[in-house]
Amino acid sequence: MSTVPPNDYVPRLHTPLCELLGIPHPIVLGGMASGTAAELVAAVSNAGGLGILGASGRSPVEIREQTARIRDLTTAPFGLNVLLFYHDEVTVETALAQRPAVASFAWPTADQELAEVFARAHDVGARVMHMVARLDEAQRAAEAGADLIVAQGSERGGHVGMMSTMVLVPQVVSAVAPTPVLAAGGIADGRGVAAALALGAAGVLLGTRLLATPEAPLHPHFKQAILASDGHDTDLPEIPDLITGRARPGALACTWRNTLIQHWSGREWLLRRQQRPQVAADVAAARAAGDAEQAPLLFGQDAGLIEAIEPAGEVIARFIREAHAVITGRLAPLALPPASALP
Ligand SMILES: Cc1cc2nc3c(=O)[nH]c(=O)nc-3n(C[C@H](O)[C@H](O)[C@H](O)COP(=O)(O)O)c2cc1C
């Protein structure tokens, strides 16, 4: 008889995150702005994780439409994410008005009053999730009343801090206990989930892995670039933010080192000066055409662990199966009593 569980067998890894949000699996989709859409959010939530839609960069009409579409596709909880450093009150207001189960925030400026925005989220019945890249940011968020803190390490896709997941997660877990912490950055299989739980996290938040799914609203060429990357070909250039003209405080963008990035490396001063508008227009056209060499592609080092486009629900189920197998099959048998206690 085979001991390999069938693909529809999904065991449980029950953590305080599952309790807090009422979800079966401690896996969350990061609110990756235009890298998310209702279909991806609903697929993750329907699979028992928590889907989060990125609200920043969308108009109020689009936020309302996408939220309504999520509610058409799932009755499970989901979240909306807002990048705080834009100081974009309309987006905060519109996102909270949708009454998501989770209000997810990231990248505040030093002068922003987190307690005030968190209180507004609590007033609409949302749990507050806040992402940090530094220990002091985690303490600031916990003091301001966050229900959940995401500690995201420098392996991650998108904008990153300088601390690795391996160090930052246990640091933050110890500092903000008993507030549950999610690990983010570099997690692209069940081994990563098991490692995050071992570091004290109550769950994981995924970005790059869930971009390589049929439900992610990315051009197929961009998804293929994630599969082609071995992770070593990513960099932390300023170039994507110089092109958009929207720099994020303390954050560098983990980006695929394609022709565009190689061309502008060392010529950033030109982007800061006269050439930005033309390059921004060229990049927008390249993005629309699916030109993976001429548009900035933000994804993490964990692209080096991703080998296939897989439906989001299958990713969630596989991660749980793999993590469960690591914990029960690989780690538990390693834990023995002292040699003197053996017969
Ligand atoms: C293309 C892209 C866009 C992102 N945009 C956002 C965003 O708007 N808000 C946010 O909180 N996180 C954003 N992130 C970060 C993710 O939520 C998540 O923390 C990160 O991708 C986790 O690391 P991983 O990619 O290694 O899984 C983005 C990530 C990527 C790859």
The ligand as an SDF file (V2000), in Angstrom:
LIG
                    3D

 31 33  0  0  0  0  0  0  0  0999 V2000
    5.4930   42.9800   -7.4560 C   0  0  0  0  0  0  0  0  0  0  0  0
    5.3320   43.1360   -5.9660 C   0  0  0  0  0  0  0  0  0  0  0  0
    4.5650   44.1940   -5.4630 C   0  0  0  0  0  0  0  0  0  0  0  0
    4.3860   44.3310   -4.0990 C   0  0  0  0  0  0  0  0  0  0  0  0
    3.5800   45.3440   -3.6240 N   0  0  0  0  0  0  0  0  0  0  0  0
    3.2880   45.4020   -2.3040 C   0  0  0  0  0  0  0  0  0  0  0  0
    2.3500   46.3600   -1.8020 C   0  0  0  0  0  0  0  0  0  0  0  0
    1.7690   47.1630   -2.5210 O   0  0  0  0  0  0  0  0  0  0  0  0
    2.0880   46.3360   -0.4600 N   0  0  0  0  0  0  0  0  0  0  0  0
    2.7050   45.4500    0.3950 C   0  0  0  0  0  0  0  0  0  0  0  0
    2.4160   45.4750    1.5940 O   0  0  0  0  0  0  0  0  0  0  0  0
    3.5960   44.5530   -0.0530 N   0  0  0  0  0  0  0  0  0  0  0  0
    3.9020   44.5030   -1.3760 C   0  0  0  0  0  0  0  0  0  0  0  0
    4.7880   43.5700   -1.8400 N   0  0  0  0  0  0  0  0  0  0  0  0
    5.4510   42.6620   -0.8730 C   0  0  0  0  0  0  0  0  0  0  0  0
    4.6270   41.3940   -0.6440 C   0  0  0  0  0  0  0  0  0  0  0  0
    3.4240   41.7110    0.0190 O   0  0  0  0  0  0  0  0  0  0  0  0
    5.3980   40.3800    0.2120 C   0  0  0  0  0  0  0  0  0  0  0  0
    5.7570   40.9530    1.4330 O   0  0  0  0  0  0  0  0  0  0  0  0
    6.6710   39.8510   -0.4350 C   0  0  0  0  0  0  0  0  0  0  0  0
    6.4860   39.6260   -1.8030 O   0  0  0  0  0  0  0  0  0  0  0  0
    7.0910   38.5710    0.2770 C   0  0  0  0  0  0  0  0  0  0  0  0
    8.2900   38.0660   -0.2330 O   0  0  0  0  0  0  0  0  0  0  0  0
    8.3610   36.9240   -1.3690 P   0  0  0  0  0  0  0  0  0  0  0  0
    8.0960   37.6570   -2.6350 O   0  0  0  0  0  0  0  0  0  0  0  0
    9.7360   36.4150   -1.2610 O   0  0  0  0  0  0  0  0  0  0  0  0
    7.3130   35.9070   -1.0500 O   0  0  0  0  0  0  0  0  0  0  0  0
    5.0010   43.4180   -3.2050 C   0  0  0  0  0  0  0  0  0  0  0  0
    5.7730   42.3600   -3.7210 C   0  0  0  0  0  0  0  0  0  0  0  0
    5.9390   42.2110   -5.0840 C   0  0  0  0  0  0  0  0  0  0  0  0
    6.7400   41.0390   -5.5910 C   0  0  0  0  0  0  0  0  0  0  0  0
  1  2  1  0
  2  3  1  0
  2 30  2  0
  3  4  2  0
  4  5  1  0
  4 28  1  0
  5  6  2  0
  6  7  1  0
  6 13  1  0
  7  8  2  0
  7  9  1  0
  9 10  1  0
 10 11  2  0
 10 12  1  0
 12 13  2  0
 13 14  1  0
 14 15  1  0
 14 28  1  0
 15 16  1  0
 16 17  1  0
 16 18  1  0
 18 19  1  0
 18 20  1  0
 20 21  1  0
 20 22  1  0
 22 23  1  0
 23 24  1  0
 24 25  2  0
 24 26  1  0
 24 27  1  0
 28 29  2  0
 29 30  1  0
 30 31  1  0
M  END
$$$$
